[in-house]
Amino acid sequence: MYITSFEATRDNQSKSVSFTIEAQQFRLADAIFVQISAASNPSSATNGQTEGSKDKGVQEGEEEGEEVTESAMYTLHRWVGGLFK
């Protein structure tokens, strides 16, 4: 920690000293790099998900005129967010 601000006030009538101190905490860290590799024998439950990526070609969007409905959570999020504007 290091001190960013210090203010002391002396009261001669009560013979007291009051002070305010502000400090900033900081951490020192070292970056460590290690070599890793893929698992040599992945679980059989991965269904090939650990294999390389494959090109799936052009993906089609939605048909014209199809309306996308929003989820109830998104609707609630928009409603609650509107209350605090």
Buried (B, 14 or more C-beta within 10 A) or exposed (E): EEEEEEEEEEEEEEEEEEEEEEEEEEEEEEEEEEEEEEEEEEEEEEEEEEEEEEEEEEEEEEEEEEEEEEEEEEEEEEEEEEEEE
